[in-house]
Amino acid sequence: MTPAPVLEAVGLHRFFRRAGEEVAALRDVALALVPGETVAVIGPSGSGKSTLLNLLAGLDDPDGGFVRIDGRLLSHQSASHQARMRGELIGVLTQSSGLVEHLDVLGNLRLAASYRTEPSTRAELVSLLESTLLGDRAGARPSTLSGGETARANLAVALTGAPRVLLADEPTAEVSSGEEAVLLDLLRTLQPEDGATVIVTHSPAVARAADRVVELVDGRMS
């Protein structure tokens, strides 16, 4: 019996107005991930990848279709409802650092935990830092981290509270090939067994590491 999807997007359409014309960013996009699955989304710039991630995170609403997380409707809900679902179920990882400079690495995890429905204990946060190879950098400020350490700290922030869905936008774009391999291994090993990951990427290595690859071209999925 096939398990129920952790994440399900059905018939997503998104349109924007540009210079007086309506432009289709996404057209009838469908995507479903089962527990334990990692899907890489590839495609040229402007193909709709970032728009898709925003819809999957509940940061934007589709003009048609809907997104469900863990069987619960995320799309077309109030902003507060979507924020609660993100706090409970979704982690977001971007290529640029989202770390707060005046907080140390552990402080950044504490801040992320404060937005979760079930805040993590200090011991859990320290364990997460150790799992991301940052156990000795808990007291470091973001500006003192290397590129690889910054990427791993961002991953730790996104994974705080063990979200069911991790949405990653070019998470290895700013790191070396060696650090990319480390980050990919962590993405795989730290994903909750009942969770799923969507990675937008231009990296062949990231695409190869995924369970499945889907391509967006001109807003359509192939």
C-alpha positions as CSV (number, residue, x, y, z in Angstrom):
1,M,0.0,0.0,0.0
2,T,1.4,3.4,-1.1
3,P,1.8,5.7,1.9
4,A,-0.1,9.0,1.9
5,P,1.9,12.0,0.6
6,V,3.6,14.2,3.1
7,L,3.4,17.0,0.6
8,E,0.9,17.3,-2.3
9,A,0.5,20.0,-4.9
10,V,-2.4,19.7,-7.2
11,G,-3.0,21.7,-10.4
12,L,-1.0,24.8,-9.4
13,H,-1.4,27.9,-11.6
14,R,0.2,31.2,-10.8
15,F,0.0,34.4,-12.9
16,F,1.7,37.8,-12.6
17,R,1.2,41.0,-14.4
18,R,4.2,42.5,-16.1
19,A,4.2,45.6,-18.3
20,G,0.4,45.3,-18.6
21,E,0.5,41.7,-19.7
22,E,-0.4,38.6,-17.8
23,V,2.5,36.2,-17.5
24,A,2.1,32.5,-16.4
25,A,4.7,31.6,-13.9
26,L,3.3,28.1,-13.2
27,R,0.8,26.2,-15.3
28,D,-1.0,23.1,-14.0
29,V,1.9,21.9,-11.9
30,A,1.4,18.8,-9.8
31,L,3.9,17.2,-7.3
32,A,3.5,14.7,-4.5
33,L,6.2,13.4,-2.1
34,V,5.9,10.3,0.1
35,P,7.6,9.9,3.5
36,G,11.4,9.7,3.2
37,E,11.5,11.0,-0.4
38,T,13.8,13.7,-1.7
39,V,12.9,15.4,-5.0
40,A,15.2,17.8,-7.0
41,V,13.5,20.5,-9.1
42,I,15.6,21.6,-12.0
43,G,15.1,24.1,-14.9
44,P,16.4,27.3,-16.4
45,S,16.2,30.6,-14.7
46,G,12.7,32.1,-14.9
47,S,11.1,28.6,-15.3
48,G,9.0,29.0,-12.1
49,K,11.1,27.2,-9.5
50,S,11.2,29.9,-6.9
51,T,7.4,30.6,-7.4
52,L,6.8,26.9,-6.8
53,L,8.8,26.9,-3.5
54,N,6.9,30.0,-2.3
55,L,3.5,28.2,-3.0
56,L,4.8,25.0,-1.3
57,A,5.8,27.1,1.8
58,G,2.5,29.0,2.0
59,L,4.4,32.3,1.4
60,D,2.2,32.9,-1.7
61,D,-1.2,31.5,-2.8
62,P,-1.8,29.9,-6.2
63,D,-4.3,31.4,-8.6
64,G,-5.5,27.8,-9.2
65,G,-5.0,24.5,-7.5
66,F,-3.8,23.9,-3.9
67,V,-1.1,22.6,-1.6
68,R,-1.6,20.1,1.2
69,I,1.0,19.3,3.9
70,D,0.5,16.1,5.9
71,G,-3.1,16.0,4.6
72,R,-3.9,19.5,5.7
73,L,-4.8,22.3,3.3
74,L,-2.1,25.1,3.2
75,S,-3.3,27.2,0.3
76,H,-6.1,29.8,0.4
77,Q,-5.9,30.0,4.2
78,S,-5.4,33.0,6.4
79,A,-1.8,34.3,6.8
80,S,-1.9,33.3,10.5
81,H,-3.0,29.8,9.6
82,Q,-0.3,29.4,7.1
83,A,2.3,30.8,9.5
84,R,1.2,28.2,12.1
85,M,1.5,25.4,9.6
86,R,5.0,26.6,8.7
87,G,5.9,26.7,12.3
88,E,4.6,23.1,12.8
89,L,5.5,21.4,9.6
90,I,7.9,23.2,7.2
91,G,11.6,24.1,7.2
92,V,13.0,26.5,4.6
93,L,16.6,26.6,3.5
94,T,17.9,29.2,1.1
95,Q,21.3,29.7,-0.5
96,S,21.9,33.0,1.2
97,S,22.6,33.2,5.0
98,G,19.5,33.8,7.0
99,L,21.5,33.9,10.2
100,V,21.0,36.9,12.6
101,E,24.5,38.4,13.1
102,H,24.1,39.7,16.7
103,L,23.2,36.1,17.8
104,D,25.7,33.3,18.0
105,V,24.9,30.0,16.2
106,L,23.1,28.4,19.1
107,G,21.1,31.7,19.6
108,N,20.0,31.5,16.0
109,L,18.7,28.0,16.6
110,R,16.9,29.2,19.7
111,L,15.3,31.9,17.6
112,A,14.2,29.4,15.0
113,A,12.8,27.1,17.8
114,S,10.7,30.0,19.2
115,Y,8.6,29.9,16.0
116,R,7.9,26.2,16.2
117,T,4.7,24.8,17.6
118,E,6.8,22.6,19.9
119,P,9.9,24.5,21.0
120,S,13.1,22.5,21.2
121,T,15.1,22.0,24.4
122,R,18.6,23.3,24.7
123,A,19.9,19.7,24.7
124,E,18.0,19.1,21.4
125,L,19.5,22.2,19.8
126,V,23.0,21.3,20.9
127,S,22.5,17.8,19.5
128,L,21.4,19.2,16.2
129,L,24.5,21.4,16.1
130,E,26.6,18.3,16.7
131,S,24.8,16.4,14.0
132,T,25.6,19.2,11.5
133,L,29.3,19.2,12.6
134,L,29.0,22.5,14.4
135,G,29.2,21.3,18.0
136,D,32.4,23.4,18.6
137,R,30.9,26.5,16.9
138,A,27.8,27.0,19.1
139,G,29.1,30.3,20.5
140,A,30.4,31.7,17.2
141,R,28.9,34.7,15.5
142,P,27.8,34.2,11.8
143,S,30.5,36.5,10.4
144,T,33.2,34.2,11.8
145,L,31.9,31.1,10.0
146,S,33.3,29.7,6.8
147,G,31.1,29.2,3.8
148,G,30.6,25.5,4.6
149,E,29.9,26.2,8.3
150,T,27.4,28.9,7.3
151,A,25.6,26.5,5.0
152,R,25.4,23.9,7.7
153,A,24.2,26.4,10.3
154,N,21.4,27.4,7.9
155,L,20.5,23.7,7.5
156,A,20.4,23.4,11.3
157,V,18.1,26.4,11.6
158,A,15.8,24.9,8.9
159,L,15.7,21.5,10.6
160,T,15.1,22.9,14.1
161,G,11.9,21.2,15.4
162,A,12.2,18.3,12.9
163,P,9.8,19.7,10.3
164,R,7.9,17.2,8.1
165,V,8.8,19.1,4.9
166,L,12.1,20.7,4.1
167,L,12.1,23.2,1.2
168,A,15.6,24.1,0.0
169,D,16.4,26.7,-2.6
170,E,19.9,26.2,-4.1
171,P,21.3,25.2,-0.7
172,T,24.8,24.3,-2.1
173,A,25.3,27.3,-4.5
174,E,27.8,29.0,-2.3
175,V,30.0,26.1,-1.2
176,S,32.8,24.0,-2.6
177,S,32.3,20.6,-4.1
178,G,33.6,19.0,-1.0
179,E,31.3,21.0,1.3
180,E,28.4,20.2,-1.2
181,A,29.0,16.5,-0.6
182,V,28.9,17.0,3.2
183,L,25.8,19.0,3.0
184,L,24.0,16.5,0.8
185,D,24.9,13.7,3.2
186,L,23.5,15.7,6.1
187,L,20.3,16.5,4.1
188,R,19.8,12.8,3.6
189,T,20.7,11.6,7.1
190,L,18.9,14.3,9.1
191,Q,15.6,14.3,7.2
192,P,13.0,12.8,9.5
193,E,12.0,9.3,8.5
194,D,8.4,10.5,8.0
195,G,9.5,13.7,6.2
196,A,10.2,14.8,2.7
197,T,12.5,17.3,1.0
198,V,12.2,19.4,-2.1
199,I,15.4,20.9,-3.4
200,V,15.6,23.5,-6.2
201,T,19.0,23.2,-7.8
202,H,21.2,23.8,-10.8
203,S,23.8,21.3,-9.4
204,P,24.2,18.0,-11.2
205,A,25.5,16.5,-7.9
206,V,22.4,17.5,-6.0
207,A,20.1,16.1,-8.8
208,R,22.0,12.8,-8.7
209,A,21.6,12.5,-5.0
210,A,17.8,13.0,-5.1
211,D,15.4,10.1,-5.3
212,R,13.6,11.7,-8.2
213,V,14.2,14.7,-10.5
214,V,11.5,16.8,-12.0
215,E,12.0,19.7,-14.5
216,L,10.2,23.0,-14.8
217,V,10.3,24.7,-18.3
218,D,8.2,27.8,-18.9
219,G,6.1,27.1,-15.8
220,R,5.2,23.5,-16.8
221,M,6.5,20.4,-15.2
222,S,8.0,17.6,-17.4
